[in-house]
Amino acid sequence: MKRGGAGRASVHADTKREAIDRGREISRNQGTEFRIHNKDGRIASSDSHGNDPNPPKG
């Protein structure tokens, strides 16, 4: 797992599930955007844990 703009990984995990769980925990603690990427680098899913300046209407 890497933080955006980081040169090297901050967490190593044996499975993708472990990496996602750990990354989501870190993202919640830091109030940041959390993005899960596929092997080809495309974003598979995204969660926002920070302040959303454009919350959904409704």
mmCIF file as Biopython writes it, N, C-alpha, C and O atoms, coordinates in Angstrom:
data_model
#
loop_
_atom_site.group_PDB
_atom_site.id
_atom_site.type_symbol
_atom_site.label_atom_id
_atom_site.label_alt_id
_atom_site.label_comp_id
_atom_site.label_asym_id
_atom_site.label_entity_id
_atom_site.label_seq_id
_atom_site.pdbx_PDB_ins_code
_atom_site.Cartn_x
_atom_site.Cartn_y
_atom_site.Cartn_z
_atom_site.occupancy
_atom_site.B_iso_or_equiv
_atom_site.auth_seq_id
_atom_site.auth_asym_id
_atom_site.pdbx_PDB_model_num
ATOM 1   N N  . MET A ? 1  ? 0.854   -1.160  0.000   1.0 0.0 1  A 1 
ATOM 2   C CA . MET A ? 1  ? 0.000   0.000   0.000   1.0 0.0 1  A 1 
ATOM 3   C C  . MET A ? 1  ? 0.901   1.223   0.000   1.0 0.0 1  A 1 
ATOM 4   O O  . MET A ? 1  ? 1.891   1.279   0.729   1.0 0.0 1  A 1 
ATOM 5   N N  . LYS A ? 2  ? 0.544   2.213   -0.834  1.0 0.0 2  A 1 
ATOM 6   C CA . LYS A ? 2  ? 1.299   3.449   -0.936  1.0 0.0 2  A 1 
ATOM 7   C C  . LYS A ? 2  ? 0.398   4.644   -0.743  1.0 0.0 2  A 1 
ATOM 8   O O  . LYS A ? 2  ? -0.750  4.656   -1.187  1.0 0.0 2  A 1 
ATOM 9   N N  . ARG A ? 3  ? 0.917   5.621   -0.095  1.0 0.0 3  A 1 
ATOM 10  C CA . ARG A ? 3  ? 0.230   6.911   0.023   1.0 0.0 3  A 1 
ATOM 11  C C  . ARG A ? 3  ? 0.469   7.678   -1.271  1.0 0.0 3  A 1 
ATOM 12  O O  . ARG A ? 3  ? 1.537   7.559   -1.872  1.0 0.0 3  A 1 
ATOM 13  N N  . GLY A ? 4  ? -0.508  8.460   -1.704  1.0 0.0 4  A 1 
ATOM 14  C CA . GLY A ? 4  ? -0.383  9.227   -2.938  1.0 0.0 4  A 1 
ATOM 15  C C  . GLY A ? 4  ? 0.873   10.081  -2.950  1.0 0.0 4  A 1 
ATOM 16  O O  . GLY A ? 4  ? 1.121   10.837  -2.011  1.0 0.0 4  A 1 
ATOM 17  N N  . GLY A ? 5  ? 1.663   9.965   -4.002  1.0 0.0 5  A 1 
ATOM 18  C CA . GLY A ? 5  ? 2.888   10.730  -4.140  1.0 0.0 5  A 1 
ATOM 19  C C  . GLY A ? 5  ? 4.093   10.109  -3.457  1.0 0.0 5  A 1 
ATOM 20  O O  . GLY A ? 5  ? 5.209   10.607  -3.605  1.0 0.0 5  A 1 
ATOM 21  N N  . ALA A ? 6  ? 3.892   9.039   -2.717  1.0 0.0 6  A 1 
ATOM 22  C CA . ALA A ? 6  ? 5.000   8.382   -2.026  1.0 0.0 6  A 1 
ATOM 23  C C  . ALA A ? 6  ? 5.816   7.550   -3.004  1.0 0.0 6  A 1 
ATOM 24  O O  . ALA A ? 6  ? 5.281   7.018   -3.977  1.0 0.0 6  A 1 
ATOM 25  N N  . GLY A ? 7  ? 7.092   7.442   -2.746  1.0 0.0 7  A 1 
ATOM 26  C CA . GLY A ? 7  ? 7.968   6.668   -3.606  1.0 0.0 7  A 1 
ATOM 27  C C  . GLY A ? 7  ? 7.978   5.190   -3.275  1.0 0.0 7  A 1 
ATOM 28  O O  . GLY A ? 7  ? 8.256   4.359   -4.139  1.0 0.0 7  A 1 
ATOM 29  N N  . ARG A ? 8  ? 7.679   4.858   -2.036  1.0 0.0 8  A 1 
ATOM 30  C CA . ARG A ? 8  ? 7.707   3.444   -1.648  1.0 0.0 8  A 1 
ATOM 31  C C  . ARG A ? 8  ? 6.499   3.102   -0.783  1.0 0.0 8  A 1 
ATOM 32  O O  . ARG A ? 8  ? 5.813   3.981   -0.262  1.0 0.0 8  A 1 
ATOM 33  N N  . ALA A ? 9  ? 6.262   1.820   -0.646  1.0 0.0 9  A 1 
ATOM 34  C CA . ALA A ? 9  ? 5.094   1.338   0.095   1.0 0.0 9  A 1 
ATOM 35  C C  . ALA A ? 9  ? 5.237   1.615   1.590   1.0 0.0 9  A 1 
ATOM 36  O O  . ALA A ? 9  ? 6.333   1.532   2.144   1.0 0.0 9  A 1 
ATOM 37  N N  . SER A ? 10 ? 4.121   1.943   2.232   1.0 0.0 10 A 1 
ATOM 38  C CA . SER A ? 10 ? 4.119   2.179   3.673   1.0 0.0 10 A 1 
ATOM 39  C C  . SER A ? 10 ? 3.654   0.954   4.444   1.0 0.0 10 A 1 
ATOM 40  O O  . SER A ? 10 ? 3.930   0.833   5.637   1.0 0.0 10 A 1 
ATOM 41  N N  . VAL A ? 11 ? 2.950   0.042   3.776   1.0 0.0 11 A 1 
ATOM 42  C CA . VAL A ? 11 ? 2.446   -1.186  4.396   1.0 0.0 11 A 1 
ATOM 43  C C  . VAL A ? 11 ? 2.588   -2.325  3.404   1.0 0.0 11 A 1 
ATOM 44  O O  . VAL A ? 11 ? 2.310   -2.165  2.216   1.0 0.0 11 A 1 
ATOM 45  N N  . HIS A ? 12 ? 3.021   -3.471  3.896   1.0 0.0 12 A 1 
ATOM 46  C CA . HIS A ? 12 ? 3.083   -4.675  3.072   1.0 0.0 12 A 1 
ATOM 47  C C  . HIS A ? 12 ? 2.103   -5.688  3.644   1.0 0.0 12 A 1 
ATOM 48  O O  . HIS A ? 12 ? 2.031   -5.870  4.860   1.0 0.0 12 A 1 
ATOM 49  N N  . ALA A ? 13 ? 1.348   -6.348  2.769   1.0 0.0 13 A 1 
ATOM 50  C CA . ALA A ? 13 ? 0.358   -7.333  3.200   1.0 0.0 13 A 1 
ATOM 51  C C  . ALA A ? 13 ? 0.462   -8.561  2.309   1.0 0.0 13 A 1 
ATOM 52  O O  . ALA A ? 13 ? 0.891   -8.470  1.159   1.0 0.0 13 A 1 
ATOM 53  N N  . ASP A ? 14 ? 0.067   -9.708  2.845   1.0 0.0 14 A 1 
ATOM 54  C CA . ASP A ? 14 ? 0.120   -10.959 2.088   1.0 0.0 14 A 1 
ATOM 55  C C  . ASP A ? 14 ? -1.027  -11.076 1.089   1.0 0.0 14 A 1 
ATOM 56  O O  . ASP A ? 14 ? -0.877  -11.707 0.043   1.0 0.0 14 A 1 
ATOM 57  N N  . THR A ? 15 ? -2.170  -10.471 1.407   1.0 0.0 15 A 1 
ATOM 58  C CA . THR A ? 15 ? -3.325  -10.562 0.511   1.0 0.0 15 A 1 
ATOM 59  C C  . THR A ? 15 ? -3.887  -9.171  0.236   1.0 0.0 15 A 1 
ATOM 60  O O  . THR A ? 15 ? -3.641  -8.226  0.986   1.0 0.0 15 A 1 
ATOM 61  N N  . LYS A ? 16 ? -4.637  -9.065  -0.841  1.0 0.0 16 A 1 
ATOM 62  C CA . LYS A ? 16 ? -5.279  -7.793  -1.171  1.0 0.0 16 A 1 
ATOM 63  C C  . LYS A ? 16 ? -6.278  -7.413  -0.086  1.0 0.0 16 A 1 
ATOM 64  O O  . LYS A ? 16 ? -6.398  -6.237  0.258   1.0 0.0 16 A 1 
ATOM 65  N N  . ARG A ? 17 ? -6.999  -8.397  0.459   1.0 0.0 17 A 1 
ATOM 66  C CA . ARG A ? 17 ? -7.977  -8.140  1.523   1.0 0.0 17 A 1 
ATOM 67  C C  . ARG A ? 17 ? -7.301  -7.500  2.731   1.0 0.0 17 A 1 
ATOM 68  O O  . ARG A ? 17 ? -7.826  -6.538  3.291   1.0 0.0 17 A 1 
ATOM 69  N N  . GLU A ? 18 ? -6.135  -8.022  3.144   1.0 0.0 18 A 1 
ATOM 70  C CA . GLU A ? 18 ? -5.404  -7.449  4.283   1.0 0.0 18 A 1 
ATOM 71  C C  . GLU A ? 18 ? -4.977  -6.013  3.978   1.0 0.0 18 A 1 
ATOM 72  O O  . GLU A ? 18 ? -5.080  -5.135  4.835   1.0 0.0 18 A 1 
ATOM 73  N N  . ALA A ? 19 ? -4.502  -5.779  2.762   1.0 0.0 19 A 1 
ATOM 74  C CA . ALA A ? 19 ? -4.069  -4.437  2.373   1.0 0.0 19 A 1 
ATOM 75  C C  . ALA A ? 19 ? -5.243  -3.461  2.379   1.0 0.0 19 A 1 
ATOM 76  O O  . ALA A ? 19 ? -5.105  -2.327  2.837   1.0 0.0 19 A 1 
ATOM 77  N N  . ILE A ? 20 ? -6.392  -3.895  1.875   1.0 0.0 20 A 1 
ATOM 78  C CA . ILE A ? 20 ? -7.584  -3.041  1.848   1.0 0.0 20 A 1 
ATOM 79  C C  . ILE A ? 20 ? -8.040  -2.716  3.264   1.0 0.0 20 A 1 
ATOM 80  O O  . ILE A ? 20 ? -8.335  -1.561  3.570   1.0 0.0 20 A 1 
ATOM 81  N N  . ASP A ? 21 ? -8.099  -3.720  4.127   1.0 0.0 21 A 1 
ATOM 82  C CA . ASP A ? 21 ? -8.535  -3.495  5.511   1.0 0.0 21 A 1 
ATOM 83  C C  . ASP A ? 21 ? -7.611  -2.514  6.226   1.0 0.0 21 A 1 
ATOM 84  O O  . ASP A ? 21 ? -8.079  -1.598  6.902   1.0 0.0 21 A 1 
ATOM 85  N N  . ARG A ? 22 ? -6.302  -2.705  6.079   1.0 0.0 22 A 1 
ATOM 86  C CA . ARG A ? 22 ? -5.324  -1.833  6.735   1.0 0.0 22 A 1 
ATOM 87  C C  . ARG A ? 22 ? -5.370  -0.422  6.143   1.0 0.0 22 A 1 
ATOM 88  O O  . ARG A ? 22 ? -5.314  0.569   6.872   1.0 0.0 22 A 1 
ATOM 89  N N  . GLY A ? 23 ? -5.473  -0.344  4.825   1.0 0.0 23 A 1 
ATOM 90  C CA . GLY A ? 23 ? -5.536  0.955   4.164   1.0 0.0 23 A 1 
ATOM 91  C C  . GLY A ? 23 ? -6.766  1.745   4.550   1.0 0.0 23 A 1 
ATOM 92  O O  . GLY A ? 23 ? -6.689  2.953   4.771   1.0 0.0 23 A 1 
ATOM 93  N N  . ARG A ? 24 ? -7.898  1.072   4.633   1.0 0.0 24 A 1 
ATOM 94  C CA . ARG A ? 24 ? -9.146  1.737   5.021   1.0 0.0 24 A 1 
ATOM 95  C C  . ARG A ? 24 ? -9.028  2.268   6.458   1.0 0.0 24 A 1 
ATOM 96  O O  . ARG A ? 24 ? -9.487  3.373   6.750   1.0 0.0 24 A 1 
ATOM 97  N N  . GLU A ? 25 ? -8.421  1.492   7.342   1.0 0.0 25 A 1 
ATOM 98  C CA . GLU A ? 25 ? -8.228  1.927   8.731   1.0 0.0 25 A 1 
ATOM 99  C C  . GLU A ? 25 ? -7.349  3.183   8.781   1.0 0.0 25 A 1 
ATOM 100 O O  . GLU A ? 25 ? -7.670  4.138   9.489   1.0 0.0 25 A 1 
ATOM 101 N N  . ILE A ? 26 ? -6.256  3.180   8.039   1.0 0.0 26 A 1 
ATOM 102 C CA . ILE A ? 26 ? -5.358  4.336   8.004   1.0 0.0 26 A 1 
ATOM 103 C C  . ILE A ? 26 ? -6.083  5.549   7.422   1.0 0.0 26 A 1 
ATOM 104 O O  . ILE A ? 26 ? -5.954  6.660   7.938   1.0 0.0 26 A 1 
ATOM 105 N N  . SER A ? 27 ? -6.839  5.338   6.357   1.0 0.0 27 A 1 
ATOM 106 C CA . SER A ? 27 ? -7.570  6.427   5.710   1.0 0.0 27 A 1 
ATOM 107 C C  . SER A ? 27 ? -8.587  7.053   6.657   1.0 0.0 27 A 1 
ATOM 108 O O  . SER A ? 27 ? -8.722  8.276   6.699   1.0 0.0 27 A 1 
ATOM 109 N N  . ARG A ? 28 ? -9.294  6.238   7.407   1.0 0.0 28 A 1 
ATOM 110 C CA . ARG A ? 28 ? -10.266 6.763   8.387   1.0 0.0 28 A 1 
ATOM 111 C C  . ARG A ? 28 ? -9.564  7.598   9.448   1.0 0.0 28 A 1 
ATOM 112 O O  . ARG A ? 28 ? -10.037 8.677   9.808   1.0 0.0 28 A 1 
ATOM 113 N N  . ASN A ? 29 ? -8.436  7.101   9.949   1.0 0.0 29 A 1 
ATOM 114 C CA . ASN A ? 29 ? -7.701  7.814   10.995  1.0 0.0 29 A 1 
ATOM 115 C C  . ASN A ? 29 ? -7.168  9.153   10.501  1.0 0.0 29 A 1 
ATOM 116 O O  . ASN A ? 29 ? -7.124  10.121  11.261  1.0 0.0 29 A 1 
ATOM 117 N N  . GLN A ? 30 ? -6.763  9.217   9.232   1.0 0.0 30 A 1 
ATOM 118 C CA . GLN A ? 30 ? -6.168  10.435  8.689   1.0 0.0 30 A 1 
ATOM 119 C C  . GLN A ? 30 ? -7.175  11.321  7.962   1.0 0.0 30 A 1 
ATOM 120 O O  . GLN A ? 30 ? -6.851  12.443  7.574   1.0 0.0 30 A 1 
ATOM 121 N N  . GLY A ? 31 ? -8.403  10.818  7.777   1.0 0.0 31 A 1 
ATOM 122 C CA . GLY A ? 31 ? -9.430  11.600  7.100   1.0 0.0 31 A 1 
ATOM 123 C C  . GLY A ? 31 ? -9.102  11.869  5.641   1.0 0.0 31 A 1 
ATOM 124 O O  . GLY A ? 31 ? -9.265  12.988  5.153   1.0 0.0 31 A 1 
ATOM 125 N N  . THR A ? 32 ? -8.637  10.833  4.947   1.0 0.0 32 A 1 
ATOM 126 C CA . THR A ? 32 ? -8.216  10.989  3.558   1.0 0.0 32 A 1 
ATOM 127 C C  . THR A ? 32 ? -9.076  10.168  2.605   1.0 0.0 32 A 1 
ATOM 128 O O  . THR A ? 32 ? -9.913  9.372   3.028   1.0 0.0 32 A 1 
ATOM 129 N N  . GLU A ? 33 ? -8.855  10.376  1.323   1.0 0.0 33 A 1 
ATOM 130 C CA . GLU A ? 33 ? -9.498  9.597   0.263   1.0 0.0 33 A 1 
ATOM 131 C C  . GLU A ? 33 ? -8.780  8.248   0.173   1.0 0.0 33 A 1 
ATOM 132 O O  . GLU A ? 33 ? -7.552  8.191   0.234   1.0 0.0 33 A 1 
ATOM 133 N N  . PHE A ? 34 ? -9.543  7.169   0.029   1.0 0.0 34 A 1 
ATOM 134 C CA . PHE A ? 34 ? -8.976  5.820   -0.069  1.0 0.0 34 A 1 
ATOM 135 C C  . PHE A ? 34 ? -9.366  5.229   -1.410  1.0 0.0 34 A 1 
ATOM 136 O O  . PHE A ? 34 ? -10.553 5.087   -1.706  1.0 0.0 34 A 1 
ATOM 137 N N  . ARG A ? 35 ? -8.368  4.880   -2.230  1.0 0.0 35 A 1 
ATOM 138 C CA . ARG A ? 35 ? -8.632  4.324   -3.560  1.0 0.0 35 A 1 
ATOM 139 C C  . ARG A ? 35 ? -8.002  2.953   -3.684  1.0 0.0 35 A 1 
ATOM 140 O O  . ARG A ? 35 ? -6.848  2.747   -3.308  1.0 0.0 35 A 1 
ATOM 141 N N  . ILE A ? 36 ? -8.777  2.016   -4.217  1.0 0.0 36 A 1 
ATOM 142 C CA . ILE A ? 36 ? -8.303  0.660   -4.469  1.0 0.0 36 A 1 
ATOM 143 C C  . ILE A ? 36 ? -8.071  0.541   -5.970  1.0 0.0 36 A 1 
ATOM 144 O O  . ILE A ? 36 ? -8.959  0.831   -6.772  1.0 0.0 36 A 1 
ATOM 145 N N  . HIS A ? 37 ? -6.867  0.111   -6.340  1.0 0.0 37 A 1 
ATOM 146 C CA . HIS A ? 37 ? -6.495  0.003   -7.746  1.0 0.0 37 A 1 
ATOM 147 C C  . HIS A ? 37 ? -6.437  -1.456  -8.188  1.0 0.0 37 A 1 
ATOM 148 O O  . HIS A ? 37 ? -6.107  -2.343  -7.401  1.0 0.0 37 A 1 
ATOM 149 N N  . ASN A ? 38 ? -6.761  -1.691  -9.455  1.0 0.0 38 A 1 
ATOM 150 C CA . ASN A ? 38 ? -6.582  -3.008  -10.065 1.0 0.0 38 A 1 
ATOM 151 C C  . ASN A ? 38 ? -5.106  -3.195  -10.403 1.0 0.0 38 A 1 
ATOM 152 O O  . ASN A ? 38 ? -4.314  -2.263  -10.264 1.0 0.0 38 A 1 
ATOM 153 N N  . LYS A ? 39 ? -4.737  -4.386  -10.842 1.0 0.0 39 A 1 
ATOM 154 C CA . LYS A ? 39 ? -3.352  -4.652  -11.217 1.0 0.0 39 A 1 
ATOM 155 C C  . LYS A ? 39 ? -2.871  -3.749  -12.342 1.0 0.0 39 A 1 
ATOM 156 O O  . LYS A ? 39 ? -1.684  -3.433  -12.420 1.0 0.0 39 A 1 
ATOM 157 N N  . ASP A ? 40 ? -3.792  -3.328  -13.223 1.0 0.0 40 A 1 
ATOM 158 C CA . ASP A ? 40 ? -3.404  -2.468  -14.341 1.0 0.0 40 A 1 
ATOM 159 C C  . ASP A ? 40 ? -3.324  -0.990  -13.949 1.0 0.0 40 A 1 
ATOM 160 O O  . ASP A ? 40 ? -3.037  -0.143  -14.795 1.0 0.0 40 A 1 
ATOM 161 N N  . GLY A ? 41 ? -3.574  -0.674  -12.678 1.0 0.0 41 A 1 
ATOM 162 C CA . GLY A ? 41 ? -3.441  0.689   -12.180 1.0 0.0 41 A 1 
ATOM 163 C C  . GLY A ? 41 ? -4.711  1.516   -12.202 1.0 0.0 41 A 1 
ATOM 164 O O  . GLY A ? 41 ? -4.732  2.626   -11.670 1.0 0.0 41 A 1 
ATOM 165 N N  . ARG A ? 42 ? -5.778  0.994   -12.809 1.0 0.0 42 A 1 
ATOM 166 C CA . ARG A ? 42 ? -7.043  1.732   -12.826 1.0 0.0 42 A 1 
ATOM 167 C C  . ARG A ? 42 ? -7.716  1.654   -11.459 1.0 0.0 42 A 1 
ATOM 168 O O  . ARG A ? 42 ? -7.568  0.665   -10.741 1.0 0.0 42 A 1 
ATOM 169 N N  . ILE A ? 43 ? -8.454  2.701   -11.105 1.0 0.0 43 A 1 
ATOM 170 C CA . ILE A ? 43 ? -9.148  2.741   -9.819  1.0 0.0 43 A 1 
ATOM 171 C C  . ILE A ? 43 ? -10.351 1.805   -9.868  1.0 0.0 43 A 1 
ATOM 172 O O  . ILE A ? 43 ? -11.223 1.945   -10.725 1.0 0.0 43 A 1 
ATOM 173 N N  . ALA A ? 44 ? -10.390 0.847   -8.937  1.0 0.0 44 A 1 
ATOM 174 C CA . ALA A ? 44 ? -11.489 -0.115  -8.857  1.0 0.0 44 A 1 
ATOM 175 C C  . ALA A ? 44 ? -12.616 0.427   -7.985  1.0 0.0 44 A 1 
ATOM 176 O O  . ALA A ? 44 ? -13.792 0.253   -8.307  1.0 0.0 44 A 1 
ATOM 177 N N  . SER A ? 45 ? -12.261 1.087   -6.876  1.0 0.0 45 A 1 
ATOM 178 C CA . SER A ? 45 ? -13.260 1.700   -6.004  1.0 0.0 45 A 1 
ATOM 179 C C  . SER A ? 45 ? -12.599 2.790   -5.176  1.0 0.0 45 A 1 
ATOM 180 O O  . SER A ? 45 ? -11.374 2.863   -5.086  1.0 0.0 45 A 1 
ATOM 181 N N  . SER A ? 46 ? -13.429 3.636   -4.571  1.0 0.0 46 A 1 
ATOM 182 C CA . SER A ? 46 ? -12.923 4.779   -3.837  1.0 0.0 46 A 1 
ATOM 183 C C  . SER A ? 46 ? -13.843 5.081   -2.659  1.0 0.0 46 A 1 
ATOM 184 O O  . SER A ? 46 ? -15.064 4.978   -2.771  1.0 0.0 46 A 1 
ATOM 185 N N  . ASP A ? 47 ? -13.241 5.455   -1.524  1.0 0.0 47 A 1 
ATOM 186 C CA . ASP A ? 47 ? -13.991 5.860   -0.334  1.0 0.0 47 A 1 
ATOM 187 C C  . ASP A ? 47 ? -13.407 7.171   0.169   1.0 0.0 47 A 1 
ATOM 188 O O  . ASP A ? 47 ? -12.188 7.341   0.186   1.0 0.0 47 A 1 
ATOM 189 N N  . SER A ? 48 ? -14.261 8.095   0.577   1.0 0.0 48 A 1 
ATOM 190 C CA . SER A ? 48 ? -13.806 9.358   1.130   1.0 0.0 48 A 1 
ATOM 191 C C  . SER A ? 48 ? -14.061 9.350   2.628   1.0 0.0 48 A 1 
ATOM 192 O O  . SER A ? 48 ? -15.188 9.136   3.073   1.0 0.0 48 A 1 
ATOM 193 N N  . HIS A ? 49 ? -13.007 9.585   3.404   1.0 0.0 49 A 1 
ATOM 194 C CA . HIS A ? 49 ? -13.131 9.586   4.862   1.0 0.0 49 A 1 
ATOM 195 C C  . HIS A ? 49 ? -12.870 10.965  5.450   1.0 0.0 49 A 1 
ATOM 196 O O  . HIS A ? 49 ? -12.814 11.124  6.669   1.0 0.0 49 A 1 
ATOM 197 N N  . GLY A ? 50 ? -12.711 11.962  4.584   1.0 0.0 50 A 1 
ATOM 198 C CA . GLY A ? 50 ? -12.426 13.306  5.066   1.0 0.0 50 A 1 
ATOM 199 C C  . GLY A ? 50 ? -13.599 14.237  4.889   1.0 0.0 50 A 1 
ATOM 200 O O  . GLY A ? 50 ? -14.737 13.806  4.703   1.0 0.0 50 A 1 
ATOM 201 N N  . ASN A ? 51 ? -13.308 15.510  4.949   1.0 0.0 51 A 1 
ATOM 202 C CA . ASN A ? 51 ? -14.313 16.548  4.767   1.0 0.0 51 A 1 
ATOM 203 C C  . ASN A ? 51 ? -14.677 16.621  3.288   1.0 0.0 51 A 1 
ATOM 204 O O  . ASN A ? 51 ? -13.801 16.818  2.446   1.0 0.0 51 A 1 
ATOM 205 N N  . ASP A ? 52 ? -15.943 16.466  2.968   1.0 0.0 52 A 1 
ATOM 206 C CA . ASP A ? 52 ? -16.401 16.508  1.582   1.0 0.0 52 A 1 
ATOM 207 C C  . ASP A ? 52 ? -16.959 17.897  1.287   1.0 0.0 52 A 1 
ATOM 208 O O  . ASP A ? 52 ? -18.037 18.240  1.772   1.0 0.0 52 A 1 
ATOM 209 N N  . PRO A ? 53 ? -16.235 18.713  0.489   1.0 0.0 53 A 1 
ATOM 210 C CA . PRO A ? 53 ? -16.718 20.062  0.204   1.0 0.0 53 A 1 
ATOM 211 C C  . PRO A ? 53 ? -17.956 20.070  -0.693  1.0 0.0 53 A 1 
ATOM 212 O O  . PRO A ? 53 ? -18.645 21.087  -0.766  1.0 0.0 53 A 1 
ATOM 213 N N  . ASN A ? 54 ? -18.255 18.963  -1.375  1.0 0.0 54 A 1 
ATOM 214 C CA . ASN A ? 54 ? -19.421 18.855  -2.257  1.0 0.0 54 A 1 
ATOM 215 C C  . ASN A ? 54 ? -20.248 17.629  -1.884  1.0 0.0 54 A 1 
ATOM 216 O O  . ASN A ? 54 ? -20.278 16.659  -2.642  1.0 0.0 54 A 1 
ATOM 217 N N  . PRO A ? 55 ? -20.921 17.650  -0.731  1.0 0.0 55 A 1 
ATOM 218 C CA . PRO A ? 55 ? -21.700 16.471  -0.322  1.0 0.0 55 A 1 
ATOM 219 C C  . PRO A ? 55 ? -22.854 16.212  -1.288  1.0 0.0 55 A 1 
ATOM 220 O O  . PRO A ? 55 ? -23.329 17.141  -1.941  1.0 0.0 55 A 1 
ATOM 221 N N  . PRO A ? 56 ? -23.311 14.966  -1.387  1.0 0.0 56 A 1 
ATOM 222 C CA . PRO A ? 56 ? -24.421 14.658  -2.292  1.0 0.0 56 A 1 
ATOM 223 C C  . PRO A ? 56 ? -25.709 15.351  -1.851  1.0 0.0 56 A 1 
ATOM 224 O O  . PRO A ? 56 ? -25.955 15.533  -0.658  1.0 0.0 56 A 1 
ATOM 225 N N  . LYS A ? 57 ? -26.522 15.730  -2.828  1.0 0.0 57 A 1 
ATOM 226 C CA . LYS A ? 57 ? -27.799 16.383  -2.524  1.0 0.0 57 A 1 
ATOM 227 C C  . LYS A ? 57 ? -28.837 15.336  -2.151  1.0 0.0 57 A 1 
ATOM 228 O O  . LYS A ? 57 ? -28.803 14.213  -2.654  1.0 0.0 57 A 1 
ATOM 229 N N  . GLY A ? 58 ? -29.745 15.699  -1.282  1.0 0.0 58 A 1 
ATOM 230 C CA . GLY A ? 58 ? -30.835 14.783  -0.969  1.0 0.0 58 A 1 
ATOM 231 C C  . GLY A ? 58 ? -31.111 14.679  0.419   1.0 0.0 58 A 1 
ATOM 232 O O  . GLY A ? 58 ? -32.010 13.937  0.816   1.0 0.0 58 A 1 
#
